[in-house]
């Protein structure tokens, strides 16, 4: 009986420690362009599809900043990013790769 309780406690501790390793990625996204950013997608490098639009129903106007949190439960740092701007903008869709664990602010430039 005591061995079963000890095994269960060790298993619960291992699950708790594993969950603590996957931290949310937080950074400030700044729009340094003259166009409205309408969509911002991310996915870990190597994932073949874009995940949901991080901005949702919001937009990021020129000169504005927004705190972004990626709480996907993964323990990776390198993410592909895709930026889409409003229709009629002079800017094309832009893609980049960044180590989101090591940046505090990411500014989109023209």
C-alpha positions in Angstrom: 0.0 0.0 0.0 2.8 2.5 0.9 4.6 1.7 -2.4 1.4 2.5 -4.4 1.0 5.8 -2.6 4.6 6.7 -3.2 4.4 5.8 -6.8 1.3 7.9 -7.2 2.9 10.9 -5.5 6.0 10.6 -7.7 3.8 10.4 -10.8 1.8 13.5 -9.8 5.1 15.4 -9.0 6.5 14.5 -12.4 3.3 15.8 -14.1 3.4 19.0 -12.2 7.1 19.5 -13.0 6.5 18.8 -16.7 3.7 21.4 -16.8 5.9 24.0 -15.2 8.5 23.7 -17.9 6.2 25.0 -20.7 6.0 28.7 -20.0 3.9 31.3 -21.8 5.9 33.4 -24.4 5.3 37.1 -23.9 6.5 40.0 -25.9 5.4 43.4 -27.2 4.5 43.6 -30.8 4.9 47.1 -32.3 3.6 48.2 -35.7 6.3 50.4 -37.2 4.6 50.6 -40.5 2.1 53.1 -42.0 -0.5 50.4 -42.5 -3.0 48.6 -40.2 -1.9 45.1 -39.2 -5.1 43.0 -39.5 -3.8 39.5 -38.9 -0.9 38.0 -37.0 -0.3 34.2 -37.1 2.4 32.1 -35.4 3.4 28.5 -35.3 6.5 26.7 -34.1 9.2 26.3 -36.7 8.6 23.0 -38.6 4.8 23.0 -38.1 3.2 22.9 -41.6 0.1 25.1 -40.8 -0.5 28.5 -39.3 -2.3 28.5 -36.0 -5.2 30.9 -35.1 -4.9 34.6 -35.7 -3.3 36.0 -32.5 -5.0 39.3 -32.9 -8.5 37.8 -33.2 -11.0 40.7 -33.8 -8.4 43.3 -32.9 -6.1 45.2 -35.3 -2.8 47.0 -34.6 -2.7 50.5 -36.1 0.4 52.3 -37.2 2.6 53.2 -34.3 0.6 51.1 -31.8 2.0 48.4 -29.6 0.3 45.4 -28.1 1.4 42.8 -25.5 1.3 39.3 -27.1 1.1 36.1 -25.1 1.5 32.7 -26.8 0.2 30.2 -24.3 0.2 27.1 -26.4 1.8 24.8 -23.8 4.8 24.1 -25.9 8.4 24.4 -24.7 9.8 25.7 -27.9 11.2 29.2 -28.6 11.5 29.5 -32.4 8.3 30.5 -34.1 7.4 31.3 -37.7 5.4 34.6 -37.8 3.1 35.9 -40.5 1.8 39.5 -40.7 -1.1 40.5 -42.9 -2.1 44.1 -43.5 -5.4 45.8 -44.5 -6.7 45.6 -48.0 -5.4 48.4 -50.1 -2.2 48.7 -48.2 1.1 49.1 -50.0 2.5 46.2 -47.8 2.6 42.6 -48.8 2.1 39.8 -46.4 5.4 39.4 -44.5 6.8 36.3 -42.8 9.7 36.0 -40.3 11.3 33.5 -37.9 12.2 34.6 -34.3 13.3 33.2 -31.0 10.4 34.5 -29.0 12.1 33.4 -25.7 14.8 36.0 -26.2 13.0 39.1 -27.4 11.1 41.6 -25.4 9.8 43.7 -28.3 9.3 42.9 -32.0 8.8 45.8 -34.4 7.3 45.3 -37.8 9.0 47.6 -40.4 8.2 48.5 -43.9 
